Amino acid sequence: MKKMNLLLMIALLFSCCKPPNNGKGETEKELRVDWSHDYELAGYPEAVPLIEADKIFMIGDVYITAMAIETGAVKWQTKVDEEHALRGQKILHLDDQIVVAHYEAIRGWQKETGEELWEFVYTDELEPRLNGIICTTDDGFAYSALKGRLFVLNKEGQLLLEQLLQQDYSVMGVGCENGKLFAGQRQTVHGALTLGRVTALDAATGDSLWAYDTENGGFTWAAPIVENGIVYAGAIGNSPVQEFVALDAETGEVIWRQTNKVWAFSFILGPEHVYVNTSGTLAALNKTNGAIVWRYEWSSGTSIEPVYLEGYVYHSDHGRIFVLDAETGELVHEEPVPPGGSYFWHLAVSSDKLFAQTSRQLIAYQPWHLREE
């Protein structure tokens, strides 16, 4: 199976390296485990677990599994055979269904029962990227595809929009908000230059609204994220300088640009800061002006997406979870991967739980802000 991708190679390469404690953190106290769900890993678990209402959905073995957030009780499991093997970096949700990309098709599943509702079988022109970042639109699902394309399905899995942006620019990820699509793109010109582009499109017609271009890397690993009329996007590539940029969602005009070692393997938005995983560091950027507020460093690489909850940022180098003060970057705790867990692959949060997916378990921890003193 085509499960060995760059994410897995990064984990294998750096899993033996341990981040420094820097003399900080309550490393002697482990996070309390509320519950755990054991499973047998069937390749790399590509999608981050999805939290929706009172359930958490995960992939990684031969099942799509829905569990109760509070107890971990399995609500339903749908077995997936080899022909329908799972792929993609996101499980999507809209109304009464979740949507999962498979190797041959995209499928919609009833979120309460696990019943298959529809499927969209790929064509030569419309095949999602294995590492593509996808999103939910107002009434459907947007996918980055091969050969400079993106496409949108409605809630019944029917094709709403197919758009060729520019074939020499790959479409790597798609963000969505208020009837617009924001495509992150890249083009490698030669070994020392990668071009990047963010294109805004009308989600109903596919008409281009504006485009932002840069020579400071391509928008490759993380899709643009839109919040309060601002598009946040981070570049990475062969260019000497990489950038993270904030753009006006209506016009594409630059609000701020940061170029000080902010290679964007993944990033999230907090209340005041953008938290950018550069693989070797986690950088907090001020959302207003892009200034680097703090940077936490360790001695290995990771492409895990950090998560934010109630004043703390959780991140991992695959071997442990870092708990960082969101305002200062101070390390307050390190949580090691449990015995036999092999790697931490993904993190997710609900209002009162931190979830970590390892090679053998989905673990629900008590988050740091609720810890018992």
Secondary structure, 3 states (H helix, E strand, C coil): CCCCCHHHHHHHHHCCCCCCCCCCCCCCCCCCEEEEEECCCCCCCCCCCEEECCEEEECCCCEEEEEECCCCCEEEEEECCHHHCEEEEEEEEECCEEEEEECCEEEEEECCCCCEEEEEECCCCCCECCCCECEECCCEEEEEECCCEEEEEECCCCEEEEEECCCCCEEEEEEEECCEEEEEEEEEEECCEEEEEEEEEECCCCCEEEEEEECCCECCCCCCEEECCEEEEECECCCCCCCEEEEECCCCCEEEEECCCCCCCEEEECCCEEEEECCCEEEEEECCCCCEEEEEECCCCCCCCCEEECCEEEEECCCEEEEEECCCCCEEEEEECCCCCCCEEEEEECCCCEEEEECCEEEEECCHHHCCC
